[in-house]
């Protein structure tokens, strides 16, 4: 992917996530999310470059991946309260912990299969 095209898409990704364009504190995480998405799409579709028609899908997948992996749970809306309790006689202890729920790895790519299958090439 050309550097100018990549920078333009990373800027769009920042805007989609509500991150100010001038904020560079999350650039490493955004870049990793974007590169992970690009590699996943290339592997899934068996293509060497991302076509222009897949740019929006690429941004949506990268956004989902970033929110799942790097965003704070309250920000991402992906929290779930895990509760465990122990009861001994009349005494009961309750433990609660927030856990990040979501999918790991390339499952993000597969959840967009409907959009990606049109660009998928057969492997021999």
PyMOL CGO cylinders between C-alpha atoms (Angstrom):
from pymol import cmd
from pymol.cgo import CYLINDER

trace = [
    CYLINDER, 0.00, 0.00, 0.00, 1.34, 3.41, -0.93, 0.3, 1, 1, 1, 1, 1, 1,
    CYLINDER, 1.34, 3.41, -0.93, 2.42, 5.58, 2.02, 0.3, 1, 1, 1, 1, 1, 1,
    CYLINDER, 2.42, 5.58, 2.02, 0.05, 8.44, 1.10, 0.3, 1, 1, 1, 1, 1, 1,
    CYLINDER, 0.05, 8.44, 1.10, -2.93, 6.09, 0.87, 0.3, 1, 1, 1, 1, 1, 1,
    CYLINDER, -2.93, 6.09, 0.87, -2.00, 4.48, 4.20, 0.3, 1, 1, 1, 1, 1, 1,
    CYLINDER, -2.00, 4.48, 4.20, -1.71, 7.88, 5.94, 0.3, 1, 1, 1, 1, 1, 1,
    CYLINDER, -1.71, 7.88, 5.94, -5.08, 8.96, 4.54, 0.3, 1, 1, 1, 1, 1, 1,
    CYLINDER, -5.08, 8.96, 4.54, -6.73, 5.78, 5.80, 0.3, 1, 1, 1, 1, 1, 1,
    CYLINDER, -6.73, 5.78, 5.80, -5.10, 6.10, 9.23, 0.3, 1, 1, 1, 1, 1, 1,
    CYLINDER, -5.10, 6.10, 9.23, -6.44, 9.66, 9.45, 0.3, 1, 1, 1, 1, 1, 1,
    CYLINDER, -6.44, 9.66, 9.45, -9.92, 8.38, 8.59, 0.3, 1, 1, 1, 1, 1, 1,
    CYLINDER, -9.92, 8.38, 8.59, -9.53, 5.69, 11.25, 0.3, 1, 1, 1, 1, 1, 1,
    CYLINDER, -9.53, 5.69, 11.25, -8.70, 8.33, 13.86, 0.3, 1, 1, 1, 1, 1, 1,
    CYLINDER, -8.70, 8.33, 13.86, -11.79, 10.32, 12.87, 0.3, 1, 1, 1, 1, 1, 1,
    CYLINDER, -11.79, 10.32, 12.87, -13.99, 7.20, 13.05, 0.3, 1, 1, 1, 1, 1, 1,
    CYLINDER, -13.99, 7.20, 13.05, -12.71, 6.51, 16.56, 0.3, 1, 1, 1, 1, 1, 1,
    CYLINDER, -12.71, 6.51, 16.56, -13.20, 10.12, 17.67, 0.3, 1, 1, 1, 1, 1, 1,
    CYLINDER, -13.20, 10.12, 17.67, -9.48, 10.67, 18.21, 0.3, 1, 1, 1, 1, 1, 1,
    CYLINDER, -9.48, 10.67, 18.21, -8.23, 14.16, 17.29, 0.3, 1, 1, 1, 1, 1, 1,
    CYLINDER, -8.23, 14.16, 17.29, -6.09, 14.04, 14.16, 0.3, 1, 1, 1, 1, 1, 1,
    CYLINDER, -6.09, 14.04, 14.16, -3.33, 15.95, 15.96, 0.3, 1, 1, 1, 1, 1, 1,
    CYLINDER, -3.33, 15.95, 15.96, -3.19, 13.41, 18.84, 0.3, 1, 1, 1, 1, 1, 1,
    CYLINDER, -3.19, 13.41, 18.84, -0.23, 11.10, 18.21, 0.3, 1, 1, 1, 1, 1, 1,
    CYLINDER, -0.23, 11.10, 18.21, -0.34, 9.22, 21.51, 0.3, 1, 1, 1, 1, 1, 1,
    CYLINDER, -0.34, 9.22, 21.51, -2.25, 6.28, 20.02, 0.3, 1, 1, 1, 1, 1, 1,
    CYLINDER, -2.25, 6.28, 20.02, -0.52, 6.11, 16.64, 0.3, 1, 1, 1, 1, 1, 1,
    CYLINDER, -0.52, 6.11, 16.64, 1.36, 2.89, 17.41, 0.3, 1, 1, 1, 1, 1, 1,
    CYLINDER, 1.36, 2.89, 17.41, -1.84, 1.05, 18.44, 0.3, 1, 1, 1, 1, 1, 1,
    CYLINDER, -1.84, 1.05, 18.44, -3.75, 2.47, 15.47, 0.3, 1, 1, 1, 1, 1, 1,
    CYLINDER, -3.75, 2.47, 15.47, -0.97, 1.50, 13.09, 0.3, 1, 1, 1, 1, 1, 1,
    CYLINDER, -0.97, 1.50, 13.09, -0.82, -2.01, 14.50, 0.3, 1, 1, 1, 1, 1, 1,
    CYLINDER, -0.82, -2.01, 14.50, -4.61, -2.40, 14.24, 0.3, 1, 1, 1, 1, 1, 1,
    CYLINDER, -4.61, -2.40, 14.24, -4.56, -1.14, 10.67, 0.3, 1, 1, 1, 1, 1, 1,
    CYLINDER, -4.56, -1.14, 10.67, -1.60, -3.34, 9.62, 0.3, 1, 1, 1, 1, 1, 1,
    CYLINDER, -1.60, -3.34, 9.62, -3.13, -6.38, 11.34, 0.3, 1, 1, 1, 1, 1, 1,
    CYLINDER, -3.13, -6.38, 11.34, -6.36, -5.78, 9.43, 0.3, 1, 1, 1, 1, 1, 1,
    CYLINDER, -6.36, -5.78, 9.43, -4.57, -5.32, 6.11, 0.3, 1, 1, 1, 1, 1, 1,
    CYLINDER, -4.57, -5.32, 6.11, -2.60, -8.55, 6.60, 0.3, 1, 1, 1, 1, 1, 1,
    CYLINDER, -2.60, -8.55, 6.60, -5.72, -10.44, 7.63, 0.3, 1, 1, 1, 1, 1, 1,
    CYLINDER, -5.72, -10.44, 7.63, -7.69, -9.27, 4.61, 0.3, 1, 1, 1, 1, 1, 1,
    CYLINDER, -7.69, -9.27, 4.61, -4.82, -10.10, 2.25, 0.3, 1, 1, 1, 1, 1, 1,
    CYLINDER, -4.82, -10.10, 2.25, -4.55, -13.60, 3.72, 0.3, 1, 1, 1, 1, 1, 1,
    CYLINDER, -4.55, -13.60, 3.72, -8.30, -14.20, 3.77, 0.3, 1, 1, 1, 1, 1, 1,
    CYLINDER, -8.30, -14.20, 3.77, -8.85, -12.98, 0.21, 0.3, 1, 1, 1, 1, 1, 1,
    CYLINDER, -8.85, -12.98, 0.21, -5.49, -14.26, -1.13, 0.3, 1, 1, 1, 1, 1, 1,
    CYLINDER, -5.49, -14.26, -1.13, -4.68, -10.89, -2.69, 0.3, 1, 1, 1, 1, 1, 1,
    CYLINDER, -4.68, -10.89, -2.69, -1.49, -8.83, -2.74, 0.3, 1, 1, 1, 1, 1, 1,
    CYLINDER, -1.49, -8.83, -2.74, -3.02, -5.37, -2.30, 0.3, 1, 1, 1, 1, 1, 1,
    CYLINDER, -3.02, -5.37, -2.30, -6.24, -3.95, -0.88, 0.3, 1, 1, 1, 1, 1, 1,
    CYLINDER, -6.24, -3.95, -0.88, -8.55, -2.66, -3.62, 0.3, 1, 1, 1, 1, 1, 1,
    CYLINDER, -8.55, -2.66, -3.62, -10.13, 0.77, -3.26, 0.3, 1, 1, 1, 1, 1, 1,
    CYLINDER, -10.13, 0.77, -3.26, -13.57, -0.85, -2.94, 0.3, 1, 1, 1, 1, 1, 1,
    CYLINDER, -13.57, -0.85, -2.94, -12.47, -2.51, 0.32, 0.3, 1, 1, 1, 1, 1, 1,
    CYLINDER, -12.47, -2.51, 0.32, -11.17, 0.62, 2.04, 0.3, 1, 1, 1, 1, 1, 1,
    CYLINDER, -11.17, 0.62, 2.04, -14.32, 1.27, 4.08, 0.3, 1, 1, 1, 1, 1, 1,
    CYLINDER, -14.32, 1.27, 4.08, -14.55, -2.37, 5.14, 0.3, 1, 1, 1, 1, 1, 1,
    CYLINDER, -14.55, -2.37, 5.14, -10.87, -2.28, 6.09, 0.3, 1, 1, 1, 1, 1, 1,
    CYLINDER, -10.87, -2.28, 6.09, -11.49, 0.80, 8.25, 0.3, 1, 1, 1, 1, 1, 1,
    CYLINDER, -11.49, 0.80, 8.25, -14.48, -0.81, 9.98, 0.3, 1, 1, 1, 1, 1, 1,
    CYLINDER, -14.48, -0.81, 9.98, -12.52, -3.98, 10.78, 0.3, 1, 1, 1, 1, 1, 1,
    CYLINDER, -12.52, -3.98, 10.78, -9.54, -1.95, 12.05, 0.3, 1, 1, 1, 1, 1, 1,
    CYLINDER, -9.54, -1.95, 12.05, -11.89, 0.14, 14.20, 0.3, 1, 1, 1, 1, 1, 1,
    CYLINDER, -11.89, 0.14, 14.20, -13.47, -2.98, 15.73, 0.3, 1, 1, 1, 1, 1, 1,
    CYLINDER, -13.47, -2.98, 15.73, -10.06, -4.51, 16.36, 0.3, 1, 1, 1, 1, 1, 1,
    CYLINDER, -10.06, -4.51, 16.36, -8.71, -1.33, 17.98, 0.3, 1, 1, 1, 1, 1, 1,
    CYLINDER, -8.71, -1.33, 17.98, -11.75, -1.01, 20.27, 0.3, 1, 1, 1, 1, 1, 1,
    CYLINDER, -11.75, -1.01, 20.27, -11.49, -4.65, 21.30, 0.3, 1, 1, 1, 1, 1, 1,
    CYLINDER, -11.49, -4.65, 21.30, -7.75, -4.71, 21.91, 0.3, 1, 1, 1, 1, 1, 1,
    CYLINDER, -7.75, -4.71, 21.91, -6.67, -1.24, 23.00, 0.3, 1, 1, 1, 1, 1, 1,
    CYLINDER, -6.67, -1.24, 23.00, -9.63, 0.86, 24.17, 0.3, 1, 1, 1, 1, 1, 1,
    CYLINDER, -9.63, 0.86, 24.17, -10.63, 1.08, 27.80, 0.3, 1, 1, 1, 1, 1, 1,
    CYLINDER, -10.63, 1.08, 27.80, -13.60, -1.19, 28.55, 0.3, 1, 1, 1, 1, 1, 1,
    CYLINDER, -13.60, -1.19, 28.55, -15.90, 1.70, 29.48, 0.3, 1, 1, 1, 1, 1, 1,
    CYLINDER, -15.90, 1.70, 29.48, -15.00, 3.50, 26.27, 0.3, 1, 1, 1, 1, 1, 1,
    CYLINDER, -15.00, 3.50, 26.27, -15.42, 0.47, 24.08, 0.3, 1, 1, 1, 1, 1, 1,
    CYLINDER, -15.42, 0.47, 24.08, -18.74, -0.59, 25.61, 0.3, 1, 1, 1, 1, 1, 1,
    CYLINDER, -18.74, -0.59, 25.61, -17.38, -4.11, 25.69, 0.3, 1, 1, 1, 1, 1, 1,
    CYLINDER, -17.38, -4.11, 25.69, -17.44, -4.83, 29.40, 0.3, 1, 1, 1, 1, 1, 1,
    CYLINDER, -17.44, -4.83, 29.40, -19.07, -7.69, 31.15, 0.3, 1, 1, 1, 1, 1, 1,
    CYLINDER, -19.07, -7.69, 31.15, -19.20, -8.20, 34.88, 0.3, 1, 1, 1, 1, 1, 1,
    CYLINDER, -19.20, -8.20, 34.88, -18.01, -11.62, 35.98, 0.3, 1, 1, 1, 1, 1, 1,
    CYLINDER, -18.01, -11.62, 35.98, -19.29, -12.51, 39.44, 0.3, 1, 1, 1, 1, 1, 1,
    CYLINDER, -19.29, -12.51, 39.44, -18.14, -15.40, 41.54, 0.3, 1, 1, 1, 1, 1, 1,
    CYLINDER, -18.14, -15.40, 41.54, -19.39, -16.20, 44.98, 0.3, 1, 1, 1, 1, 1, 1,
    CYLINDER, -19.39, -16.20, 44.98, -18.29, -18.51, 47.75, 0.3, 1, 1, 1, 1, 1, 1,
    CYLINDER, -18.29, -18.51, 47.75, -20.62, -19.55, 50.53, 0.3, 1, 1, 1, 1, 1, 1,
    CYLINDER, -20.62, -19.55, 50.53, -19.48, -21.27, 53.71, 0.3, 1, 1, 1, 1, 1, 1,
    CYLINDER, -19.48, -21.27, 53.71, -22.25, -21.79, 56.18, 0.3, 1, 1, 1, 1, 1, 1,
    CYLINDER, -22.25, -21.79, 56.18, -23.84, -18.44, 56.96, 0.3, 1, 1, 1, 1, 1, 1,
    CYLINDER, -23.84, -18.44, 56.96, -21.03, -16.43, 55.38, 0.3, 1, 1, 1, 1, 1, 1,
    CYLINDER, -21.03, -16.43, 55.38, -21.00, -15.60, 51.69, 0.3, 1, 1, 1, 1, 1, 1,
    CYLINDER, -21.00, -15.60, 51.69, -18.24, -13.79, 49.77, 0.3, 1, 1, 1, 1, 1, 1,
    CYLINDER, -18.24, -13.79, 49.77, -18.94, -12.22, 46.38, 0.3, 1, 1, 1, 1, 1, 1,
    CYLINDER, -18.94, -12.22, 46.38, -16.14, -11.40, 43.98, 0.3, 1, 1, 1, 1, 1, 1,
    CYLINDER, -16.14, -11.40, 43.98, -16.63, -9.33, 40.86, 0.3, 1, 1, 1, 1, 1, 1,
    CYLINDER, -16.63, -9.33, 40.86, -14.24, -8.51, 38.07, 0.3, 1, 1, 1, 1, 1, 1,
    CYLINDER, -14.24, -8.51, 38.07, -14.65, -6.73, 34.79, 0.3, 1, 1, 1, 1, 1, 1,
    CYLINDER, -14.65, -6.73, 34.79, -13.69, -8.80, 31.80, 0.3, 1, 1, 1, 1, 1, 1,
    CYLINDER, -13.69, -8.80, 31.80, -13.22, -7.68, 28.25, 0.3, 1, 1, 1, 1, 1, 1,
    CYLINDER, -13.22, -7.68, 28.25, -15.46, -9.62, 25.97, 0.3, 1, 1, 1, 1, 1, 1,
    CYLINDER, -15.46, -9.62, 25.97, -15.01, -9.91, 22.26, 0.3, 1, 1, 1, 1, 1, 1,
    CYLINDER, -15.01, -9.91, 22.26, -13.31, -11.91, 19.61, 0.3, 1, 1, 1, 1, 1, 1,
    CYLINDER, -13.31, -11.91, 19.61, -9.61, -12.53, 19.24, 0.3, 1, 1, 1, 1, 1, 1,
    CYLINDER, -9.61, -12.53, 19.24, -7.28, -12.69, 16.28, 0.3, 1, 1, 1, 1, 1, 1,
    CYLINDER, -7.28, -12.69, 16.28, -8.61, -13.01, 12.77, 0.3, 1, 1, 1, 1, 1, 1,
    CYLINDER, -8.61, -13.01, 12.77, -12.21, -13.60, 13.84, 0.3, 1, 1, 1, 1, 1, 1,
    CYLINDER, -12.21, -13.60, 13.84, -12.75, -9.92, 13.05, 0.3, 1, 1, 1, 1, 1, 1,
    CYLINDER, -12.75, -9.92, 13.05, -11.93, -10.64, 9.43, 0.3, 1, 1, 1, 1, 1, 1,
    CYLINDER, -11.93, -10.64, 9.43, -14.31, -13.58, 9.23, 0.3, 1, 1, 1, 1, 1, 1,
    CYLINDER, -14.31, -13.58, 9.23, -17.19, -11.55, 10.67, 0.3, 1, 1, 1, 1, 1, 1,
    CYLINDER, -17.19, -11.55, 10.67, -16.96, -9.38, 7.53, 0.3, 1, 1, 1, 1, 1, 1,
    CYLINDER, -16.96, -9.38, 7.53, -16.94, -12.39, 5.19, 0.3, 1, 1, 1, 1, 1, 1,
    CYLINDER, -16.94, -12.39, 5.19, -19.98, -11.17, 3.23, 0.3, 1, 1, 1, 1, 1, 1,
    CYLINDER, -19.98, -11.17, 3.23, -18.10, -8.06, 2.09, 0.3, 1, 1, 1, 1, 1, 1,
    CYLINDER, -18.10, -8.06, 2.09, -14.76, -9.83, 1.60, 0.3, 1, 1, 1, 1, 1, 1,
    CYLINDER, -14.76, -9.83, 1.60, -15.94, -12.90, -0.32, 0.3, 1, 1, 1, 1, 1, 1,
    CYLINDER, -15.94, -12.90, -0.32, -16.49, -10.86, -3.48, 0.3, 1, 1, 1, 1, 1, 1,
    CYLINDER, -16.49, -10.86, -3.48, -12.72, -10.19, -3.54, 0.3, 1, 1, 1, 1, 1, 1,
    CYLINDER, -12.72, -10.19, -3.54, -11.59, -13.65, -2.48, 0.3, 1, 1, 1, 1, 1, 1,
    CYLINDER, -11.59, -13.65, -2.48, -9.38, -15.58, -4.89, 0.3, 1, 1, 1, 1, 1, 1,
    CYLINDER, -9.38, -15.58, -4.89, -9.00, -19.33, -5.02, 0.3, 1, 1, 1, 1, 1, 1,
    CYLINDER, -9.00, -19.33, -5.02, -5.74, -20.85, -3.77, 0.3, 1, 1, 1, 1, 1, 1,
    CYLINDER, -5.74, -20.85, -3.77, -4.16, -23.72, -5.65, 0.3, 1, 1, 1, 1, 1, 1,
]
cmd.load_cgo(trace, "trace")
